[in-house]
Amino acid sequence: MALDVGKALKNPGQVYPFQASVELGEMEVLSDPVRFEGIGVDGEFFCTGDHRISLRANVSATAVSRCSRCLEPVQVPLKAELDALYAKELDPDDPDLYAFEGHSLELEDAVKDALLLELPLQFFCQPDCKGLCPVCGINLNKETCTCQEGNVVTGPFSALKDYVLNNEEV
């Protein structure tokens, strides 16, 4: 979404309110697919006088991903504060600047950065999610399995576990 800042460039120091909606594509975050829906941006911008635009806004969205334990779809509401500085000429000593050309700012990169900082490290469908059975793979929140009855677990490391438990020299 492009935000027209032509008036602000002509009147440095004058504050201009704005509202916008932004669309971001699906991305991979920490090996999980994440999609942001219903992104709304509400804030203000002004020109600092040196062809830089300061933008402050509140961002709201819903993050859609999958549960880290059972892989079911999860929706998490997010709210973020956006405080960005745009410049026509980027300064290599200031990596936090966003570039703009002409009289319009592209909000996508700044909004994406603000929302990514608000994401949880892991998504859970519920706090006490039981996850998937490590043997048969069924969702333990929906069904029960008999794979681990009697604490006999067969898996790729079962032979190693038996070796460690039964060998005195290890």
Backbone as CSV, one residue per row, in Angstrom:
resi,resn,N_x,N_y,N_z,CA_x,CA_y,CA_z,C_x,C_y,C_z
1,MET,0.847,-1.173,0.000,0.000,0.000,0.000,0.886,1.227,0.000
2,ALA,0.617,2.149,-0.874,1.397,3.378,-0.968,0.681,4.495,-0.216
3,LEU,1.431,5.210,0.580,0.906,6.330,1.356,1.456,7.615,0.755
4,ASP,0.565,8.509,0.317,0.979,9.771,-0.304,1.427,10.744,0.786
5,VAL,2.701,11.179,0.715,3.264,12.092,1.717,3.676,13.417,1.085
6,GLY,3.137,13.735,-0.080,3.495,14.967,-0.783,3.228,16.217,0.035
7,LYS,2.072,16.264,0.741,1.748,17.438,1.566,2.741,17.589,2.718
8,ALA,3.148,16.493,3.289,4.081,16.550,4.420,5.457,17.045,3.971
9,LEU,5.882,16.678,2.776,7.175,17.134,2.274,7.176,18.644,2.040
10,LYS,6.007,19.192,1.696,5.903,20.636,1.464,5.741,21.419,2.758
11,ASN,5.258,20.768,3.819,5.005,21.422,5.105,5.696,20.664,6.241
12,PRO,7.023,20.775,6.353,7.726,20.050,7.409,7.177,20.393,8.798
13,GLY,7.035,19.377,9.621,6.551,19.564,10.982,5.050,19.408,11.127
14,GLN,4.311,19.547,10.046,2.856,19.400,10.091,2.516,17.905,10.180
15,VAL,1.670,17.534,11.139,1.304,16.139,11.365,0.049,15.801,10.564
16,TYR,0.072,14.657,9.889,-1.043,14.192,9.064,-1.480,12.811,9.536
17,PRO,-2.741,12.664,9.928,-3.246,11.340,10.326,-3.549,10.491,9.086
18,PHE,-3.547,9.179,9.275,-3.893,8.282,8.168,-4.420,6.958,8.718
19,GLN,-5.136,6.249,7.878,-5.580,4.883,8.121,-5.341,4.110,6.845
20,ALA,-4.903,2.878,6.994,-4.627,2.076,5.808,-4.819,0.596,6.123
21,SER,-5.008,-0.176,5.079,-4.985,-1.628,5.211,-3.860,-2.135,4.307
22,VAL,-3.170,-3.133,4.789,-1.992,-3.649,4.094,-2.187,-5.135,3.852
23,GLU,-1.706,-5.607,2.725,-1.752,-7.031,2.399,-0.322,-7.563,2.350
24,LEU,-0.088,-8.664,3.049,1.212,-9.332,3.026,0.998,-10.778,2.598
25,GLY,1.924,-11.300,1.850,1.833,-12.690,1.430,2.270,-13.632,2.543
26,GLU,1.989,-14.918,2.349,2.406,-15.925,3.328,3.927,-16.006,3.342
27,MET,4.478,-16.209,4.531,5.932,-16.309,4.680,6.273,-17.438,5.637
28,GLU,7.514,-17.828,5.653,7.978,-18.862,6.569,8.750,-18.199,7.700
29,VAL,8.333,-18.483,8.946,8.979,-17.923,10.124,9.354,-19.082,11.034
30,LEU,10.634,-19.258,11.295,11.134,-20.361,12.123,10.580,-21.701,11.639
31,SER,10.614,-21.919,10.346,10.186,-23.143,9.668,8.683,-23.391,9.706
32,ASP,7.885,-22.416,10.110,6.431,-22.554,10.105,5.830,-21.544,9.138
33,PRO,4.787,-21.939,8.400,4.114,-20.973,7.524,3.295,-19.996,8.373
34,VAL,3.409,-18.710,8.068,2.651,-17.676,8.781,2.014,-16.762,7.747
35,ARG,0.733,-16.449,7.989,-0.003,-15.538,7.127,-0.666,-14.501,8.034
36,PHE,-0.631,-13.249,7.631,-1.280,-12.182,8.379,-2.563,-11.791,7.657
37,GLU,-3.661,-11.757,8.409,-4.958,-11.397,7.833,-5.494,-10.153,8.528
38,GLY,-6.307,-9.390,7.813,-6.988,-8.234,8.392,-6.044,-7.185,8.954
39,ILE,-4.992,-6.872,8.230,-3.995,-5.913,8.726,-4.538,-4.497,8.607
40,GLY,-4.614,-3.819,9.739,-5.051,-2.430,9.766,-3.973,-1.558,10.387
41,VAL,-3.752,-0.392,9.787,-2.733,0.537,10.273,-3.420,1.881,10.519
42,ASP,-3.214,2.436,11.707,-3.850,3.692,12.093,-2.812,4.552,12.795
43,GLY,-2.469,5.703,12.193,-1.433,6.527,12.812,-1.292,7.891,12.185
44,GLU,-0.069,8.400,12.257,0.218,9.731,11.736,1.640,9.781,11.200
45,PHE,1.895,10.758,10.329,3.232,10.949,9.772,3.503,12.437,9.641
46,PHE,4.799,12.769,9.588,5.206,14.157,9.355,6.605,14.163,8.765
47,CYS,6.940,15.253,8.114,8.266,15.422,7.529,9.162,16.074,8.569
48,THR,10.360,15.520,8.742,11.290,16.060,9.739,12.078,17.246,9.201
49,GLY,11.938,17.563,7.926,12.596,18.731,7.351,13.793,18.411,6.488
50,ASP,14.341,17.236,6.588,15.506,16.864,5.793,15.163,15.727,4.825
51,HIS,13.981,15.829,4.203,13.463,14.819,3.285,13.360,13.450,3.943
52,ARG,13.022,13.461,5.219,12.739,12.235,5.948,11.317,12.317,6.484
53,ILE,10.653,11.187,6.482,9.287,11.093,6.981,9.284,10.195,8.213
54,SER,8.765,10.729,9.297,8.594,9.954,10.519,7.153,9.453,10.555
55,LEU,6.997,8.159,10.779,5.676,7.546,10.766,5.489,6.791,12.089
56,ARG,4.385,7.087,12.776,4.027,6.381,14.008,2.617,5.853,13.840
57,ALA,2.423,4.569,14.177,1.106,3.973,13.973,0.908,2.760,14.870
58,ASN,-0.345,2.393,15.022,-0.719,1.140,15.668,-1.141,0.180,14.573
59,VAL,-0.651,-1.040,14.667,-0.941,-2.061,13.670,-1.702,-3.189,14.358
60,SER,-2.774,-3.644,13.735,-3.505,-4.798,14.251,-3.668,-5.811,13.119
61,ALA,-3.609,-7.084,13.488,-3.733,-8.150,12.495,-4.020,-9.467,13.213
62,THR,-4.316,-10.480,12.437,-4.458,-11.836,12.946,-3.396,-12.682,12.266
63,ALA,-2.568,-13.342,13.070,-1.557,-14.243,12.532,-2.164,-15.636,12.438
64,VAL,-2.026,-16.259,11.279,-2.548,-17.597,11.053,-1.367,-18.516,10.784
65,SER,-1.249,-19.572,11.598,-0.160,-20.532,11.444,-0.673,-21.903,11.861
66,ARG,0.234,-22.756,12.337,-0.164,-24.082,12.810,0.407,-24.317,14.200
67,CYS,-0.291,-25.130,14.968,0.129,-25.455,16.332,1.478,-26.179,16.278
68,SER,2.370,-25.808,17.157,3.706,-26.405,17.182,3.686,-27.851,17.657
69,ARG,2.614,-28.256,18.318,2.538,-29.621,18.842,1.684,-30.556,17.994
70,CYS,0.508,-30.078,17.544,-0.404,-30.976,16.826,-0.625,-30.590,15.363
71,LEU,-0.080,-29.484,14.923,-0.130,-29.012,13.545,-1.514,-28.553,13.083
72,GLU,-2.463,-28.367,14.002,-3.781,-27.829,13.672,-3.661,-26.331,13.396
73,PRO,-4.556,-25.765,12.578,-4.521,-24.318,12.315,-4.750,-23.503,13.596
74,VAL,-4.036,-22.382,13.709,-4.124,-21.508,14.877,-4.228,-20.065,14.395
75,GLN,-5.088,-19.287,15.054,-5.194,-17.850,14.780,-4.865,-17.097,16.058
76,VAL,-3.954,-16.125,15.943,-3.536,-15.329,17.101,-3.708,-13.852,16.756
77,PRO,-4.522,-13.106,17.549,-4.640,-11.665,17.303,-3.358,-10.955,17.744
78,LEU,-2.914,-9.992,16.948,-1.690,-9.254,17.240,-1.949,-7.758,17.218
79,LYS,-1.251,-7.058,18.080,-1.232,-5.597,18.073,0.230,-5.186,18.180
80,ALA,0.634,-4.235,17.356,2.022,-3.791,17.342,2.075,-2.280,17.209
81,GLU,3.123,-1.711,17.747,3.386,-0.286,17.567,4.449,-0.140,16.493
82,LEU,4.197,0.772,15.575,5.108,1.010,14.463,5.684,2.407,14.601
83,ASP,6.990,2.490,14.633,7.700,3.768,14.683,8.811,3.668,13.641
84,ALA,8.563,4.218,12.462,9.484,4.051,11.340,9.943,5.405,10.812
85,LEU,11.132,5.409,10.267,11.690,6.609,9.658,12.047,6.272,8.214
86,TYR,11.492,7.037,7.280,11.724,6.856,5.850,12.637,7.965,5.358
87,ALA,13.542,7.619,4.446,14.458,8.612,3.881,14.601,8.381,2.390
88,LYS,14.821,9.500,1.653,15.049,9.381,0.205,16.439,8.825,-0.075
89,GLU,17.384,9.179,0.774,18.749,8.658,0.636,19.079,7.869,1.885
90,LEU,19.377,6.583,1.695,19.673,5.728,2.834,21.076,5.997,3.363
91,ASP,21.222,5.901,4.664,22.497,6.083,5.347,23.020,4.700,5.721
92,PRO,24.215,4.314,5.239,24.732,2.985,5.560,24.978,2.792,7.059
93,ASP,25.107,3.877,7.805,25.315,3.774,9.256,24.001,3.642,10.023
94,ASP,22.874,3.757,9.344,21.567,3.652,9.993,20.726,2.604,9.271
95,PRO,20.832,1.332,9.671,20.112,0.267,8.965,18.606,0.255,9.237
96,ASP,18.122,1.084,10.159,16.703,1.099,10.490,15.869,2.006,9.591
97,LEU,16.496,2.677,8.639,15.774,3.552,7.718,15.093,2.732,6.621
98,TYR,13.905,3.179,6.230,13.212,2.603,5.087,13.303,3.607,3.946
99,ALA,13.490,3.132,2.738,13.649,4.014,1.574,12.291,4.382,0.980
100,PHE,12.229,5.579,0.409,11.063,5.964,-0.377,11.511,6.857,-1.515
101,GLU,10.696,6.870,-2.572,10.967,7.695,-3.746,9.738,8.537,-4.048
102,GLY,9.963,9.687,-4.614,8.854,10.544,-5.013,8.073,11.051,-3.818
103,HIS,6.756,10.861,-3.889,5.876,11.362,-2.838,5.071,10.251,-2.175
104,SER,5.526,9.018,-2.261,4.756,7.937,-1.641,5.655,6.954,-0.896
105,LEU,5.122,6.453,0.218,5.814,5.466,1.046,5.148,4.113,0.852
106,GLU,5.931,3.087,0.808,5.401,1.722,0.806,5.437,1.226,2.248
107,LEU,4.289,0.859,2.774,4.164,0.488,4.177,4.467,-0.980,4.467
108,GLU,4.481,-1.833,3.461,4.552,-3.269,3.673,5.750,-3.708,4.517
109,ASP,6.952,-3.242,4.194,8.145,-3.695,4.918,8.116,-3.287,6.390
110,ALA,7.741,-2.067,6.671,7.703,-1.593,8.060,6.619,-2.326,8.848
111,VAL,5.454,-2.544,8.244,4.368,-3.258,8.915,4.772,-4.706,9.161
112,LYS,5.377,-5.338,8.165,5.824,-6.726,8.320,6.828,-6.841,9.463
113,ASP,7.793,-5.932,9.533,8.790,-5.962,10.608,8.139,-5.806,11.977
114,ALA,7.181,-4.898,12.093,6.500,-4.679,13.375,5.706,-5.920,13.797
115,LEU,5.012,-6.555,12.854,4.223,-7.735,13.187,5.096,-8.939,13.513
116,LEU,6.193,-9.107,12.804,7.088,-10.232,13.081,7.664,-10.161,14.497
117,LEU,7.901,-8.953,14.978,8.425,-8.801,16.335,7.396,-9.181,17.397
118,GLU,6.122,-9.182,17.053,5.059,-9.513,18.011,4.652,-10.984,17.985
119,LEU,5.187,-11.755,17.044,4.808,-13.167,16.955,5.307,-13.944,18.172
120,PRO,4.513,-14.911,18.641,5.011,-15.785,19.708,6.096,-16.704,19.144
121,LEU,6.957,-17.217,20.023,8.003,-18.128,19.557,7.410,-19.426,19.032
122,GLN,6.324,-19.870,19.659,5.618,-21.064,19.203,4.126,-20.785,19.250
123,PHE,3.402,-21.363,18.305,1.951,-21.258,18.280,1.370,-22.512,18.929
124,PHE,0.359,-22.337,19.780,-0.327,-23.469,20.388,-1.826,-23.298,20.195
125,CYS,-2.517,-24.385,19.839,-3.966,-24.344,19.669,-4.652,-24.178,21.017
126,GLN,-4.051,-24.697,22.055,-4.510,-24.545,23.435,-3.300,-24.738,24.333
127,PRO,-3.295,-24.131,25.518,-2.098,-24.212,26.371,-1.691,-25.633,26.745
128,ASP,-2.670,-26.534,26.879,-2.355,-27.907,27.275,-2.466,-28.888,26.098
129,CYS,-2.092,-28.452,24.926,-2.150,-29.297,23.737,-1.299,-30.549,23.952
130,LYS,-1.878,-31.706,23.640,-1.180,-32.984,23.837,-0.279,-33.344,22.664
131,GLY,-0.471,-32.714,21.550,0.386,-32.955,20.396,0.034,-34.218,19.634
132,LEU,1.031,-34.720,18.913,0.878,-35.926,18.102,1.591,-37.091,18.773
133,CYS,1.059,-38.290,18.605,1.726,-39.483,19.119,3.029,-39.654,18.346
134,PRO,4.156,-39.825,19.051,5.434,-39.964,18.340,5.563,-41.270,17.571
135,VAL,4.682,-42.241,17.830,4.769,-43.536,17.154,3.839,-43.593,15.946
136,CYS,2.524,-43.346,16.188,1.565,-43.503,15.092,1.156,-42.175,14.456
137,GLY,1.394,-41.044,15.132,1.147,-39.738,14.550,-0.263,-39.204,14.670
138,ILE,-1.143,-39.860,15.444,-2.498,-39.318,15.571,-2.505,-38.129,16.521
139,ASN,-3.496,-37.260,16.340,-3.648,-36.080,17.189,-4.224,-36.540,18.523
140,LEU,-3.443,-36.436,19.598,-3.852,-36.908,20.912,-4.917,-36.025,21.556
141,ASN,-5.200,-34.860,20.994,-6.295,-34.029,21.479,-7.640,-34.578,21.028
142,LYS,-7.659,-35.311,19.924,-8.904,-35.813,19.349,-9.119,-37.300,19.591
143,GLU,-8.041,-38.059,19.656,-8.130,-39.510,19.790,-7.099,-39.996,20.791
144,THR,-7.280,-41.223,21.248,-6.265,-41.860,22.092,-5.706,-43.044,21.315
145,CYS,-4.494,-43.389,21.631,-3.876,-44.531,20.957,-3.293,-45.467,22.008
146,THR,-2.941,-46.652,21.584,-2.386,-47.648,22.498,-0.903,-47.873,22.236
147,CYS,-0.291,-46.992,21.499,1.113,-47.170,21.130,2.040,-47.158,22.342
148,GLN,1.710,-46.407,23.364,2.620,-46.251,24.493,2.116,-46.938,25.760
149,GLU,1.139,-47.848,25.635,0.656,-48.571,26.809,1.756,-49.461,27.340
150,GLY,1.918,-49.493,28.640,2.970,-50.282,29.259,4.329,-49.653,29.106
151,ASN,4.377,-48.405,28.686,5.629,-47.648,28.507,6.589,-48.315,27.538
152,VAL,6.087,-49.151,26.655,6.929,-49.746,25.628,6.825,-48.853,24.406
153,VAL,7.877,-48.090,24.164,7.881,-47.167,23.045,8.868,-47.683,22.010
154,THR,8.379,-47.877,20.821,9.273,-48.277,19.749,9.439,-47.102,18.817
155,GLY,10.640,-46.766,18.579,10.946,-45.652,17.702,12.345,-45.816,17.157
156,PRO,12.835,-44.809,16.464,14.144,-44.943,15.833,15.293,-45.072,16.830
157,PHE,15.108,-44.631,18.074,16.190,-44.700,19.047,15.951,-45.752,20.127
158,SER,14.966,-46.624,19.932,14.657,-47.651,20.923,15.839,-48.593,21.137
159,ALA,16.502,-49.006,20.085,17.641,-49.909,20.208,18.775,-49.253,20.988
160,LEU,19.005,-47.993,20.775,20.049,-47.268,21.501,19.695,-47.172,22.982
161,LYS,18.418,-46.923,23.293,17.975,-46.850,24.681,18.175,-48.199,25.373
162,ASP,17.801,-49.288,24.709,18.006,-50.623,25.283,19.482,-50.889,25.516
163,TYR,20.323,-50.491,24.595,21.762,-50.703,24.726,22.307,-49.951,25.940
164,VAL,21.911,-48.712,26.122,22.389,-47.899,27.242,21.893,-48.463,28.572
165,LEU,20.635,-48.896,28.633,20.083,-49.420,29.877,20.637,-50.789,30.262
166,ASN,20.984,-51.598,29.289,21.416,-52.976,29.556,22.920,-53.164,29.553
167,ASN,23.681,-52.166,29.189,25.140,-52.291,29.101,25.771,-51.534,30.260
168,GLU,26.478,-52.239,31.132,27.078,-51.607,32.304,28.277,-50.736,31.973
169,GLU,28.916,-50.948,30.855,30.115,-50.203,30.507,29.824,-48.810,29.951
170,VAL,28.616,-48.503,29.645,28.281,-47.215,29.044,28.153,-46.150,30.084
